[in-house]
């Protein structure tokens, strides 16, 4: 290995980075539960005078009725992904898709249904009406370019760390609920960045490597490359300022560069990055899941506050899934 490469390597144990990516993704979501989709920052401050993470949703909020430690719909889908990957040791669109439908299409599910989920449920139901007896292949999800897939990719990327066809797998995973070229592109960019961080690369090095790889994608590659460069140029801003500049909303052209800028600003401390992201408002749960995975991969699982991990009401289920996934990767390493 060249000396320049060694300087950009992270000495944290590989298995701890794998654990950190998955835990970091789901904790990043759960920490934003109560403040999720509050766009008016004055209103947020009026509700919560001091943001500490894991705020309880107030009456009238999208997630009202959930308690601190519960997951948003993003986090619930990430847990479904983790358990599916853990069961098989790899991603399978049919296995994940069936469990996704079972979870979100159940009459007992009372949480929020985003556009990607609603559209996928509707398209599967329509297919079954029009093609009775035929198998739905789970590659025609909603036409959606928001954060559904990038908020749950960590288990897949960890499980397929050695897979030369990782990006093809990411494409299939995206189209389960987001049959949209832009969603596929940003999911690939997210996976490439996460892959470099799992290899132990420094965040800035990994970001440059991702930018130079993603620009080669024939469909919208230049768009994701531009967003990475714009995020780098905004590093001097506060996270709130940068998020306001890029946009607080769910679409990936807003949320992807805002998430990158947050890590550039607070890349040495998981807690600080998550709280800065929460304070920027908007779709902070989706961004928190995305950047939480990057931070966990970069800093390792022990950088994620243990009290935050143990606040998760799904702690036991997630721990079983994480250890099953990481155990297989460690054996093949």
Backbone bond lengths (Angstrom), bond angles and torsions (degrees), N, CA, C in turn:
res aa  C-N    CA-C-N  psi(-1)  N-CA   C-N-CA  omega(-1)  CA-C   N-CA-C  phi
1 X - - - 1.470 - - 1.516 110.07 -
2 X 1.320 117.42 136.05 1.449 121.52 179.09 1.532 110.68 -67.24
3 X 1.365 115.52 150.28 1.465 120.23 179.73 1.520 111.67 -58.81
4 X 1.343 117.48 -37.63 1.469 121.11 -179.59 1.523 110.50 -63.91
5 X 1.337 116.48 -36.06 1.455 119.62 177.51 1.513 110.69 -67.83
6 X 1.333 116.69 -42.06 1.456 120.75 -179.33 1.519 111.60 -59.31
7 X 1.318 116.29 -36.39 1.463 120.44 -178.98 1.520 111.83 -65.99
8 X 1.330 116.60 -22.75 1.463 120.29 -178.37 1.522 112.62 -100.92
9 X 1.338 116.88 13.49 1.451 121.07 -179.13 1.520 111.02 -97.87
10 X 1.339 115.10 144.87 1.459 122.32 179.46 1.526 108.49 -98.51
11 X 1.345 119.60 124.47 1.465 121.16 -174.56 1.529 114.73 -75.59
12 X 1.314 119.36 -3.47 1.466 121.67 -177.87 1.526 109.47 -62.94
13 X 1.324 116.41 140.80 1.457 122.77 -178.74 1.530 111.17 -55.36
14 X 1.320 115.14 137.87 1.463 121.34 -177.63 1.529 112.47 -55.88
15 X 1.318 117.19 -45.97 1.466 119.73 -177.90 1.523 111.15 -64.20
16 X 1.333 117.73 -33.53 1.462 119.98 177.79 1.523 111.55 -71.28
17 X 1.326 116.95 -30.91 1.460 119.18 174.92 1.531 110.63 -69.81
18 X 1.336 116.24 -38.08 1.475 119.59 176.82 1.523 110.50 -63.27
19 X 1.327 116.52 -46.57 1.468 119.94 176.79 1.528 110.46 -60.05
20 X 1.319 115.43 -43.70 1.457 119.83 -178.12 1.512 112.94 -60.99
21 X 1.341 117.45 -37.56 1.460 120.58 -179.58 1.523 111.17 -62.10
22 X 1.334 116.58 -44.83 1.470 119.65 -176.08 1.527 110.89 -75.34
23 X 1.332 117.08 -48.32 1.466 119.40 176.88 1.523 110.66 -61.41
24 X 1.326 116.67 -42.09 1.460 120.37 -177.55 1.503 112.57 -62.25
25 X 1.335 116.38 -35.04 1.461 120.23 178.69 1.523 111.42 -65.20
26 X 1.317 116.20 -48.00 1.464 119.27 -173.88 1.525 111.77 -77.64
27 X 1.316 117.91 -36.04 1.472 119.69 175.21 1.522 110.10 -64.57
28 X 1.341 117.41 -39.28 1.460 120.49 179.09 1.508 112.72 -60.49
29 X 1.314 116.16 -33.62 1.468 121.33 175.00 1.525 111.05 -71.13
30 X 1.324 116.66 -53.13 1.471 121.14 -174.21 1.522 112.39 -61.89
31 X 1.326 116.76 -34.49 1.458 119.98 -178.19 1.523 112.19 -63.44
32 X 1.330 117.03 -24.46 1.473 121.62 -177.21 1.525 113.27 -97.78
33 X 1.314 118.07 6.67 1.467 121.39 -172.44 1.531 113.32 -50.01
34 X 1.331 117.23 -54.18 1.460 120.35 -172.50 1.513 114.81 -73.89
35 X 1.332 116.69 -23.38 1.467 120.98 -177.53 1.527 112.52 -102.20
36 X 1.310 116.46 0.28 1.460 120.83 -174.36 1.527 111.34 -60.75
37 X 1.323 114.73 133.33 1.468 123.45 177.30 1.525 112.99 63.76
38 X 1.301 117.67 27.24 1.469 120.29 166.32 1.528 105.72 -95.09
39 X 1.301 116.17 111.31 1.467 121.30 -175.43 1.527 112.01 -91.60
40 X 1.296 116.65 -28.01 1.459 121.88 -179.37 1.527 107.68 -84.93
41 X 1.331 116.36 108.74 1.462 119.53 -175.00 1.524 112.27 -70.63
42 X 1.332 117.95 -28.67 1.468 119.81 174.60 1.528 109.97 -65.60
43 X 1.325 115.70 -40.91 1.468 119.50 177.64 1.519 111.03 -64.59
44 X 1.337 116.95 -37.78 1.458 120.28 178.15 1.521 110.88 -63.17
45 X 1.327 115.74 -44.33 1.470 119.73 -179.92 1.528 111.58 -66.50
46 X 1.319 116.54 -30.78 1.463 119.52 177.29 1.528 111.37 -68.91
47 X 1.318 116.23 -34.18 1.464 120.71 179.25 1.528 111.72 -78.49
48 X 1.330 115.58 -39.95 1.461 121.18 -174.72 1.533 107.86 -131.10
49 X 1.292 116.68 101.83 1.469 120.27 -174.71 1.516 112.09 -67.11
50 X 1.328 117.13 -28.47 1.463 120.59 177.69 1.528 108.06 -138.09
51 X 1.321 116.73 118.36 1.455 120.89 -178.28 1.529 109.82 -83.51
52 X 1.313 115.20 120.69 1.465 120.53 -179.82 1.520 111.33 -121.27
53 X 1.327 117.45 0.09 1.450 121.86 -174.90 1.516 111.12 86.89
54 X 1.312 116.67 151.89 1.464 123.13 178.43 1.535 112.48 63.75
55 X 1.336 115.78 34.39 1.463 119.24 175.32 1.534 109.93 -65.15
56 X 1.310 115.89 146.13 1.465 119.81 179.10 1.529 109.86 -81.73
57 X 1.325 118.27 132.29 1.473 120.13 179.23 1.526 110.91 -62.30
58 X 1.335 116.02 134.57 1.456 121.34 179.05 1.529 110.47 -86.51
59 X 1.311 115.19 165.44 1.461 120.36 -179.77 1.532 109.83 -58.20
60 X 1.318 115.97 137.16 1.458 121.24 -177.88 1.514 113.87 91.54
61 X 1.338 117.21 -10.25 1.450 122.14 -179.71 1.531 109.77 -78.81
62 X 1.330 116.07 156.48 1.463 121.35 -179.31 1.525 112.29 -56.32
63 X 1.317 117.24 -34.54 1.466 121.05 -176.12 1.526 112.19 -108.45
64 X 1.341 116.79 22.02 1.464 119.84 -179.78 1.534 109.68 -57.58
65 X 1.319 115.50 136.72 1.456 121.70 -177.07 1.514 111.99 105.22
66 X 1.328 116.11 -23.63 1.460 119.40 173.87 1.524 109.16 -81.29
67 X 1.315 115.74 157.52 1.451 122.18 -176.85 1.525 110.23 -115.23
68 X 1.341 117.58 157.20 1.460 119.70 176.61 1.521 111.28 -51.83
69 X 1.312 115.22 131.11 1.460 120.80 -175.35 1.505 113.06 102.66
70 X 1.359 116.53 -16.60 1.459 120.05 172.13 1.533 108.99 -74.70
71 X 1.319 116.02 166.16 1.458 122.84 179.99 1.521 110.31 -105.74
72 X 1.326 116.97 151.59 1.454 119.37 168.36 1.528 107.73 -72.89
73 X 1.317 117.01 179.57 1.463 120.50 176.03 1.522 111.37 -59.60
74 X 1.360 117.66 -33.13 1.463 120.33 175.27 1.529 110.10 -59.60
75 X 1.324 115.35 -50.41 1.451 120.03 -177.55 1.514 112.92 -64.76
76 X 1.324 116.28 -36.69 1.460 118.81 178.44 1.529 110.48 -64.43
77 X 1.329 116.92 -39.94 1.464 119.93 177.05 1.524 110.93 -67.64
78 X 1.334 116.87 -34.40 1.468 120.21 177.36 1.520 110.96 -65.66
79 X 1.327 116.47 -36.16 1.460 119.76 176.83 1.528 110.40 -68.36
80 X 1.333 117.30 -39.96 1.465 120.36 175.31 1.531 109.84 -59.42
81 X 1.344 116.87 -43.71 1.457 120.97 177.94 1.520 111.04 -61.28
82 X 1.334 117.15 -47.03 1.462 121.03 -178.43 1.523 111.07 -60.33
83 X 1.318 116.81 -43.37 1.467 119.89 -178.51 1.526 111.20 -70.48
84 X 1.325 118.13 -34.33 1.456 121.31 177.30 1.523 110.54 -66.87
85 X 1.325 116.38 -48.09 1.466 120.94 179.18 1.527 110.51 -63.32
86 X 1.316 116.77 -40.03 1.462 120.31 179.12 1.526 111.48 -63.12
87 X 1.318 116.99 -37.98 1.463 121.04 -177.60 1.528 111.91 -66.48
88 X 1.342 116.92 -36.41 1.462 121.20 -174.89 1.522 113.53 -104.37
89 X 1.324 117.07 -19.59 1.448 120.56 -173.35 1.515 112.91 81.18
90 X 1.309 116.95 7.97 1.468 122.41 -178.09 1.525 107.85 -165.64
91 X 1.337 115.67 168.80 1.456 119.66 174.94 1.519 109.89 -84.77
92 X 1.325 116.54 136.97 1.460 123.21 173.48 1.520 107.35 -136.61
93 X 1.325 116.94 122.95 1.463 120.90 -173.66 1.529 112.34 -62.73
94 X 1.330 116.83 -33.29 1.462 119.90 -178.71 1.533 110.86 -73.86
95 X 1.309 116.27 -43.03 1.467 120.98 -179.83 1.524 110.42 -65.38
96 X 1.346 115.89 -50.04 1.463 119.27 178.70 1.525 110.91 -64.32
97 X 1.337 116.88 -46.04 1.465 120.33 -177.53 1.512 112.38 -58.97
98 X 1.328 116.61 -43.37 1.465 119.76 -179.27 1.522 110.87 -64.43
99 X 1.298 116.66 -40.18 1.472 120.05 -179.84 1.523 111.95 -73.19
100 X 1.314 116.34 -32.31 1.459 120.98 174.89 1.529 109.90 -62.72
101 X 1.325 116.64 -47.91 1.465 121.56 179.25 1.527 110.26 -63.87
102 X 1.319 116.40 -42.29 1.461 120.30 179.79 1.525 111.20 -59.96
103 X 1.337 116.21 -40.49 1.466 120.26 -177.60 1.525 111.65 -73.59
104 X 1.337 116.30 -55.02 1.466 119.83 -172.56 1.527 113.17 -83.99
105 X 1.317 117.36 -18.03 1.453 119.90 178.31 1.509 113.83 -93.79
106 X 1.328 115.64 -0.19 1.459 119.97 -179.57 1.526 111.51 -72.40
107 X 1.315 115.67 144.99 1.466 120.05 176.41 1.513 111.57 -64.79
108 X 1.319 117.24 -21.03 1.460 120.99 -178.84 1.529 112.30 -82.48
109 X 1.343 117.32 -12.57 1.466 119.39 179.17 1.526 109.23 -77.65
110 X 1.314 116.91 122.41 1.467 121.97 -176.77 1.526 112.96 -115.13
111 X 1.318 117.11 3.63 1.453 120.10 -176.96 1.519 113.12 -81.51
112 X 1.322 115.30 -173.04 1.465 122.11 -177.37 1.527 110.07 -75.18
113 X 1.317 116.51 142.62 1.461 122.98 172.99 1.524 108.20 -113.01
114 X 1.321 116.28 114.53 1.461 119.01 178.95 1.526 110.38 -81.03
115 X 1.326 116.45 177.71 1.465 121.42 -175.64 1.520 111.61 -59.62
116 X 1.330 116.50 -42.45 1.463 119.91 -178.55 1.525 110.84 -62.72
117 X 1.328 116.67 -42.19 1.464 120.35 -178.26 1.517 111.24 -70.69
118 X 1.334 116.61 -47.87 1.468 119.52 179.35 1.517 111.20 -58.37
119 X 1.339 115.92 -46.13 1.460 120.08 -178.56 1.516 112.52 -63.14
120 X 1.327 116.50 -38.17 1.462 120.14 179.63 1.524 111.02 -67.76
121 X 1.319 116.68 -43.71 1.462 120.05 177.23 1.527 110.60 -60.24
122 X 1.328 116.16 -42.53 1.467 120.36 -178.57 1.527 111.42 -67.73
123 X 1.332 117.38 -40.92 1.462 120.43 -177.95 1.534 111.36 -69.29
124 X 1.302 116.81 -37.16 1.463 119.13 177.43 1.534 110.10 -66.68
125 X 1.325 116.47 -44.03 1.466 119.55 179.59 1.531 110.91 -62.27
126 X 1.337 116.75 -40.80 1.467 120.56 179.52 1.526 111.05 -65.49
127 X 1.324 116.14 -41.16 1.468 120.13 178.52 1.524 111.12 -60.62
128 X 1.314 116.36 -44.21 1.463 120.13 -178.12 1.523 111.77 -67.11
129 X 1.339 117.00 -32.22 1.465 119.71 175.88 1.525 111.04 -68.68
130 X 1.341 115.51 -41.11 1.460 120.90 -173.98 1.527 113.10 -84.51
131 X 1.346 116.87 -23.16 1.471 120.81 -176.15 1.524 109.80 -133.15
132 X 1.320 117.36 63.05 1.469 119.51 -178.00 1.533 111.48 -58.76
133 X 1.333 115.00 136.14 1.458 120.15 178.51 1.512 114.52 86.82
134 X 1.336 117.92 -6.30 1.464 121.33 179.00 1.535 109.90 -98.95
135 X 1.329 115.27 152.45 1.467 120.26 -177.56 1.531 111.01 -86.77
136 X 1.300 115.47 130.52 1.470 121.54 174.39 1.528 107.55 -76.98
137 X 1.329 117.66 128.19 1.469 119.91 -172.08 1.527 113.40 -92.15
138 X 1.323 118.17 0.84 1.466 122.41 177.17 1.529 112.28 55.20
139 X 1.334 116.42 48.32 1.459 121.56 173.88 1.515 111.17 -133.55
140 X 1.312 116.57 20.82 1.468 120.45 -179.47 1.526 109.24 -137.57
141 X 1.339 114.72 57.49 1.454 119.42 176.87 1.515 111.78 -72.11
142 X 1.310 116.40 -166.53 1.464 121.63 -177.33 1.520 111.47 -67.55
143 X 1.322 115.93 155.36 1.468 121.88 172.66 1.528 106.74 -82.43
144 X 1.321 115.34 86.52 1.466 121.24 -169.40 1.520 109.48 -139.24
145 X 1.338 116.72 137.22 1.466 121.15 -178.41 1.526 111.33 -121.83
146 X 1.316 115.90 36.70 1.459 120.02 179.99 1.535 110.26 -103.40
147 X 1.325 118.30 -155.94 1.463 120.08 -166.12 1.520 116.05 -98.47
148 X 1.318 117.75 19.15 1.458 119.70 -176.65 1.527 112.53 -54.80
149 X 1.323 117.44 -54.11 1.469 120.01 -174.15 1.518 112.70 -75.43
150 X 1.320 118.20 -43.94 1.466 119.15 -176.68 1.524 112.45 -64.84
151 X 1.327 117.18 -18.21 1.465 119.94 179.37 1.527 112.79 -83.12
152 X 1.356 117.60 0.75 1.469 119.68 -178.77 1.534 113.15 -139.54
153 X 1.322 118.25 15.97 1.462 121.09 -173.20 1.526 114.63 -79.42
154 X 1.314 118.81 -20.01 1.462 120.50 -171.24 1.533 113.37 -54.62
155 X 1.343 120.17 -46.85 1.470 118.08 -179.87 1.526 112.88 -59.87
156 X 1.328 116.90 -37.98 1.463 121.28 179.47 1.523 110.67 -65.09
157 X 1.325 117.38 -47.41 1.464 120.24 -177.00 1.526 110.33 -64.69
158 X 1.314 117.20 -39.75 1.467 119.82 177.13 1.524 110.26 -62.52
159 X 1.324 117.33 -48.46 1.467 120.76 -176.99 1.525 112.12 -64.21
160 X 1.338 116.89 -31.77 1.462 121.51 -177.10 1.528 111.61 -105.04
161 X 1.305 116.11 26.83 1.468 120.90 -176.88 1.530 111.71 -55.63
162 X 1.322 118.05 -37.86 1.467 122.59 -177.46 1.522 112.95 -93.74
163 X 1.311 117.66 4.28 1.465 122.57 -171.96 1.529 110.66 -87.56
164 X 1.319 116.42 118.48 1.470 120.03 179.11 1.524 112.10 -68.56
165 X 1.324 116.94 -13.57 1.465 121.51 179.09 1.534 111.27 -103.95
166 X 1.305 116.63 27.13 1.466 120.88 -177.26 1.519 112.09 -54.40
167 X 1.326 118.06 -47.53 1.464 119.63 -175.19 1.522 112.26 -66.17
168 X 1.322 117.51 -32.08 1.465 119.59 174.45 1.529 109.95 -65.37
169 X 1.313 115.57 -39.92 1.465 120.87 178.24 1.527 110.26 -63.90
170 X 1.331 116.68 -41.40 1.463 121.27 177.44 1.526 110.54 -61.81
171 X 1.319 116.94 -40.10 1.458 120.37 177.44 1.522 112.19 -61.10
172 X 1.333 116.12 -43.96 1.468 119.27 178.40 1.520 110.98 -65.11
173 X 1.336 116.46 -40.97 1.461 120.27 179.91 1.519 111.14 -62.69
174 X 1.314 116.65 -36.69 1.465 120.76 -179.91 1.520 110.89 -67.40
175 X 1.318 116.77 -45.46 1.463 120.29 -173.69 1.524 113.28 -72.68
176 X 1.336 117.94 -8.41 1.462 119.08 173.34 1.522 109.87 -57.22
177 X 1.324 117.09 -44.33 1.470 120.43 -179.13 1.524 113.78 -122.11
178 X 1.342 117.90 -9.07 1.468 121.30 -177.95 1.528 109.38 -136.65
179 X 1.292 116.58 89.20 1.462 120.67 178.72 1.525 107.86 -86.37
180 X 1.327 114.28 74.64 1.463 121.52 -171.41 1.530 108.05 -148.09
181 X 1.324 117.21 127.71 1.466 120.71 -175.39 1.523 112.90 -62.92
182 X 1.332 116.69 -36.36 1.454 118.93 -179.91 1.533 110.27 -68.09
183 X 1.314 117.39 -40.71 1.466 120.36 177.15 1.520 110.46 -60.90
184 X 1.332 117.35 -40.48 1.465 121.15 178.50 1.521 110.42 -63.87
185 X 1.329 117.04 -44.48 1.457 120.36 -179.42 1.525 111.63 -58.94
186 X 1.324 117.35 -49.79 1.462 119.69 -176.93 1.527 111.52 -70.15
187 X 1.320 117.23 -30.29 1.465 119.01 174.70 1.523 110.07 -65.36
188 X 1.320 117.52 -38.59 1.459 120.46 176.49 1.524 111.11 -65.40
189 X 1.332 117.02 -41.94 1.464 120.12 178.07 1.523 110.73 -62.84
190 X 1.323 116.44 -42.75 1.458 121.71 177.55 1.529 109.94 -59.93
191 X 1.329 117.25 -45.50 1.465 121.64 -178.43 1.523 111.65 -66.53
192 X 1.320 117.30 -40.60 1.466 120.51 178.41 1.526 111.41 -61.31
193 X 1.331 115.77 -43.36 1.458 119.78 179.28 1.524 110.47 -65.30
194 X 1.318 116.68 -44.24 1.457 120.73 179.50 1.528 110.90 -63.32
195 X 1.314 117.02 -38.84 1.458 121.33 179.31 1.529 110.84 -61.27
196 X 1.327 117.03 -45.07 1.471 119.71 179.20 1.528 111.65 -64.34
197 X 1.317 116.57 -36.90 1.466 119.98 179.13 1.527 110.68 -69.25
198 X 1.325 117.68 -37.39 1.459 120.38 175.48 1.526 111.32 -64.53
199 X 1.315 116.51 -28.56 1.471 120.58 175.75 1.520 112.31 -73.99
200 X 1.324 115.58 -8.10 1.451 119.83 178.18 1.512 114.92 96.05
201 X 1.315 116.22 15.27 1.462 119.42 -178.81 1.525 111.95 -76.00
202 X 1.303 116.01 148.80 1.458 123.05 170.03 1.532 108.47 -62.19
203 X 1.349 116.64 147.17 1.464 119.67 -173.95 1.524 112.29 -60.78
204 X 1.304 118.16 -42.99 1.470 119.25 -177.94 1.528 110.96 -67.21
205 X 1.316 116.53 -39.62 1.469 119.75 176.65 1.519 109.74 -63.06
206 X 1.327 116.42 -46.22 1.463 121.55 -179.33 1.524 111.08 -61.78
207 X 1.318 116.14 -38.03 1.462 120.84 -179.69 1.528 110.98 -65.64
208 X 1.313 116.72 -44.02 1.468 120.00 178.06 1.522 111.29 -64.01
209 X 1.321 116.29 -41.29 1.463 120.22 178.82 1.534 110.27 -63.00
210 X 1.327 116.30 -41.57 1.465 120.81 178.37 1.524 110.75 -63.66
211 X 1.315 116.53 -43.22 1.473 120.49 -179.78 1.524 111.15 -60.20
212 X 1.328 116.74 -42.71 1.454 119.90 -177.16 1.533 112.47 -74.83
213 X 1.318 117.07 -21.42 1.468 120.35 176.35 1.531 110.73 -84.72
214 X 1.314 116.94 -44.76 1.464 120.14 -173.34 1.523 111.82 -69.11
215 X 1.318 117.99 -26.92 1.471 119.42 -179.65 1.523 110.95 -65.45
216 X 1.319 117.35 -18.88 1.467 121.28 179.57 1.523 112.45 -79.68
217 X 1.328 116.96 -11.75 1.467 119.76 177.87 1.533 108.94 -64.94
218 X 1.330 118.28 127.88 1.473 120.34 -173.99 1.524 114.33 -68.33
219 X 1.333 116.92 -25.51 1.458 119.74 -179.24 1.523 109.44 -107.66
220 X 1.324 116.59 106.70 1.458 124.76 174.53 1.534 114.03 66.87
221 X 1.322 118.60 15.78 1.459 119.80 -179.61 1.519 112.88 -59.04
222 X 1.336 116.06 -38.99 1.465 119.91 -179.99 1.523 111.53 -64.12
223 X 1.328 116.97 -27.87 1.465 120.90 -179.47 1.525 111.08 -67.17
224 X 1.322 117.27 -47.78 1.459 120.34 179.29 1.525 110.78 -66.91
225 X 1.336 116.49 -37.11 1.472 120.79 176.92 1.527 110.19 -59.83
226 X 1.322 116.03 -44.84 1.472 121.21 179.22 1.520 110.78 -61.91
227 X 1.331 117.33 -41.81 1.464 120.35 -179.15 1.524 111.54 -64.43
228 X 1.321 117.17 -37.33 1.466 120.04 176.77 1.519 110.10 -63.46
229 X 1.313 116.44 -45.74 1.479 119.86 -178.96 1.538 110.64 -65.90
230 X 1.318 117.29 -37.81 1.467 119.68 177.95 1.530 110.86 -64.98
231 X 1.314 117.05 -38.31 1.465 120.41 177.75 1.519 110.77 -64.02
232 X 1.324 116.44 -40.77 1.466 120.12 178.56 1.530 111.49 -62.99
233 X 1.320 116.17 -37.85 1.457 120.40 -179.29 1.527 112.39 -71.74
234 X 1.330 116.50 -18.57 1.468 120.79 -178.47 1.529 112.84 -95.37
235 X 1.316 117.62 9.51 1.465 120.16 -174.09 1.525 113.00 -59.10
236 X 1.321 118.28 -30.42 1.466 120.24 -177.33 1.536 112.51 -72.50
237 X 1.319 117.51 -17.80 1.463 120.59 179.68 1.518 110.84 -75.41
238 X 1.323 117.09 160.81 1.455 119.84 169.60 1.525 108.02 -71.53
239 X 1.323 117.15 162.44 1.455 120.54 178.92 1.524 110.52 -61.87
240 X 1.317 117.05 -39.59 1.461 120.07 178.73 1.522 111.23 -63.83
241 X 1.324 117.19 -43.24 1.463 121.13 179.06 1.534 111.09 -63.93
242 X 1.319 115.91 -45.09 1.463 119.49 -178.06 1.521 111.30 -67.20
243 X 1.334 116.87 -41.15 1.462 119.94 179.43 1.515 110.69 -64.57
244 X 1.318 116.65 -38.77 1.465 120.29 176.08 1.534 110.46 -63.81
245 X 1.324 116.59 -37.82 1.465 120.88 -179.52 1.524 110.97 -68.48
246 X 1.319 117.71 -45.14 1.465 120.67 -179.49 1.524 112.06 -76.82
247 X 1.325 115.58 -32.51 1.458 121.72 -177.13 1.512 110.81 120.47
248 X 1.319 116.30 133.84 1.465 121.08 -178.51 1.522 113.15 -81.51
249 X 1.331 116.62 -5.26 1.459 120.11 -168.94 1.513 115.43 -80.42
250 X 1.329 113.76 -176.48 1.467 123.19 -174.74 1.529 114.50 -78.97
251 X 1.336 120.64 -31.19 1.461 119.29 -175.87 1.526 112.45 -55.74
252 X 1.313 116.12 140.63 1.462 121.41 -174.39 1.536 114.08 -62.07
253 X 1.326 121.11 -34.54 1.457 118.60 176.54 1.536 113.13 -62.06
254 X 1.338 117.50 -18.28 1.463 121.25 173.45 1.531 111.27 -93.13
255 X 1.318 115.57 -50.80 1.458 120.44 -169.97 1.521 113.65 -73.84
256 X 1.324 117.95 -32.49 1.456 120.76 -178.41 1.530 112.02 -65.43
257 X 1.343 119.69 -53.91 1.469 118.01 178.69 1.526 112.80 -66.21
258 X 1.339 118.11 -33.36 1.466 119.70 177.98 1.525 110.77 -62.83
259 X 1.323 116.90 -39.09 1.467 121.00 179.05 1.522 110.95 -66.88
260 X 1.326 116.71 -42.17 1.469 120.56 178.07 1.520 110.29 -60.39
261 X 1.329 116.53 -46.17 1.472 119.75 -177.86 1.523 111.07 -61.22
262 X 1.313 116.97 -36.58 1.462 120.46 179.75 1.524 111.03 -63.19
263 X 1.331 117.17 -40.53 1.464 120.20 178.65 1.526 110.63 -70.35
264 X 1.320 117.03 -39.40 1.462 119.25 176.40 1.524 110.64 -59.45
265 X 1.310 116.77 -36.01 1.464 121.66 -177.40 1.530 112.12 -78.86
266 X 1.327 117.62 -37.00 1.469 120.79 -172.66 1.527 111.53 -130.29
267 X 1.332 116.56 34.39 1.453 120.71 -173.16 1.509 116.13 -66.39
268 X 1.308 117.99 -12.25 1.457 119.36 -179.27 1.510 114.46 -91.33
269 X 1.333 117.96 -5.92 1.463 119.48 -173.69 1.527 109.95 -145.55
270 X 1.319 116.70 114.29 1.465 121.64 -177.10 1.522 111.05 -60.80
271 X 1.323 117.55 -48.60 1.467 120.80 -177.73 1.527 111.03 -58.84
272 X 1.324 116.83 -46.92 1.461 120.61 -178.23 1.527 111.30 -60.84
273 X 1.339 116.39 -41.97 1.462 119.74 -179.12 1.521 111.19 -65.28
274 X 1.321 117.51 -43.48 1.461 121.16 -178.82 1.526 110.63 -65.33
275 X 1.318 117.28 -42.94 1.467 119.81 -179.58 1.524 111.41 -68.55
276 X 1.340 117.43 -37.07 1.466 119.82 176.62 1.523 110.20 -64.48
277 X 1.303 116.72 -40.05 1.460 120.99 178.02 1.524 111.31 -65.52
278 X 1.327 117.27 -43.56 1.462 120.41 177.76 1.522 110.40 -57.96
279 X 1.322 116.09 -44.54 1.457 121.16 -177.17 1.511 114.49 -66.55
280 X 1.328 117.43 -16.49 1.463 120.92 179.38 1.524 112.15 -82.53
281 X 1.343 117.61 -10.11 1.452 121.84 173.00 1.515 114.96 72.56
282 X 1.328 114.90 -169.39 1.460 120.70 -178.99 1.514 112.00 69.12
283 X 1.314 115.92 -140.21 1.472 119.62 -178.43 1.525 109.97 -83.68
284 X 1.320 115.16 62.75 1.457 119.92 -176.60 1.523 112.93 -73.74
285 X 1.328 118.29 -19.79 1.465 120.03 176.96 1.526 110.55 -72.18
286 X 1.322 117.07 -44.27 1.458 120.00 177.48 1.516 111.45 -64.12
287 X 1.345 116.57 -46.07 1.460 119.15 177.48 1.523 110.32 -63.17
288 X 1.338 116.65 -40.42 1.459 120.43 -178.78 1.512 111.92 -61.83
289 X 1.327 116.77 -37.75 1.462 120.44 177.48 1.524 110.81 -65.85
290 X 1.326 116.57 -43.79 1.456 120.75 -178.18 1.521 111.47 -66.82
291 X 1.322 116.84 -54.12 1.464 119.32 -178.12 1.527 111.42 -72.18
292 X 1.330 117.26 -26.79 1.457 119.96 177.13 1.513 112.37 -63.44
293 X 1.341 116.41 -37.19 1.466 120.36 176.30 1.524 110.53 -65.88
294 X 1.333 116.93 -43.59 1.469 119.59 178.36 1.524 111.29 -61.36
295 X 1.319 115.67 -46.01 1.464 119.97 -178.47 1.529 110.66 -63.92
296 X 1.329 116.64 -42.08 1.454 119.65 179.69 1.508 112.34 -63.90
297 X 1.342 116.68 -39.58 1.459 120.65 177.94 1.520 110.86 -67.61
298 X 1.300 116.82 -36.42 1.461 121.50 -177.11 1.524 112.00 -75.34
299 X 1.333 117.34 -41.64 1.463 121.79 -172.23 1.520 113.57 -102.67
300 X 1.319 117.63 -14.98 1.446 120.84 -178.66 1.518 112.30 89.16
301 X 1.327 115.53 161.62 1.459 120.81 -173.79 1.523 112.61 -62.79
302 X 1.320 118.20 -30.85 1.459 119.77 -176.99 1.519 113.22 -72.32
303 X 1.335 117.28 -12.16 1.465 120.52 175.70 1.521 111.58 -79.47
304 X 1.320 117.19 -14.61 1.467 121.57 176.89 1.520 107.12 -85.71
305 X 1.327 118.45 120.49 1.469 119.30 -175.99 1.525 112.22 -50.27
306 X 1.326 115.84 128.09 1.465 119.14 -177.81 1.523 111.59 -61.01
307 X 1.352 115.87 -35.96 1.466 117.36 -179.89 1.521 111.20 -65.90
308 X 1.335 118.07 -28.89 1.457 121.19 175.48 1.527 110.47 -70.28
309 X 1.321 116.54 -44.21 1.465 119.20 179.00 1.530 110.26 -60.99
310 X 1.304 116.12 -41.82 1.464 119.37 -175.92 1.523 112.71 -77.21
311 X 1.321 116.70 -11.11 1.467 119.37 173.70 1.523 112.01 -73.41
312 X 1.315 116.95 -20.42 1.462 119.93 -177.58 1.518 109.84 -64.13
313 X 1.308 115.90 126.77 1.470 119.79 178.60 1.534 110.67 -71.43
314 X 1.316 116.35 -16.52 1.463 121.66 175.96 1.531 111.52 -99.23
315 X 1.341 117.32 20.24 1.465 121.75 -174.17 1.527 111.84 -52.01
316 X 1.332 117.52 -51.65 1.463 120.78 -174.49 1.523 111.52 -62.57
317 X 1.326 116.63 -45.71 1.462 120.38 -179.15 1.523 110.86 -63.91
318 X 1.326 117.07 -41.19 1.455 120.43 -179.24 1.522 110.89 -68.65
319 X 1.320 117.31 -40.08 1.463 120.07 179.94 1.528 110.66 -60.47
320 X 1.331 117.27 -43.28 1.469 120.92 178.39 1.531 110.12 -60.95
321 X 1.336 116.77 -45.87 1.466 120.50 -178.92 1.518 111.40 -64.55
322 X 1.324 116.71 -45.65 1.469 120.35 -178.50 1.523 110.41 -59.82
323 X 1.322 117.45 -47.45 1.464 119.77 -176.91 1.525 111.63 -66.28
324 X 1.326 117.45 -33.79 1.467 120.17 176.68 1.526 110.79 -65.77
325 X 1.323 116.84 -42.86 1.468 121.36 -179.67 1.525 110.60 -67.57
326 X 1.320 116.16 -51.51 1.467 120.78 -175.49 1.526 110.92 -66.38
327 X 1.314 117.01 -36.55 1.456 120.18 179.42 1.520 112.50 -59.08
328 X 1.307 117.22 -40.88 1.464 120.81 179.58 1.523 111.31 -68.73
329 X 1.327 116.58 -40.94 1.466 119.88 -179.32 1.510 110.18 -66.06
330 X 1.309 117.74 -39.77 1.460 122.18 -177.91 1.534 110.47 -63.88
331 X 1.333 116.66 -38.25 1.468 121.15 -179.74 1.522 110.80 -64.48
332 X 1.335 116.97 -38.82 1.461 120.52 -175.99 1.514 113.21 -85.11
333 X 1.324 116.98 -5.67 1.458 120.25 -175.91 1.529 111.18 -72.07
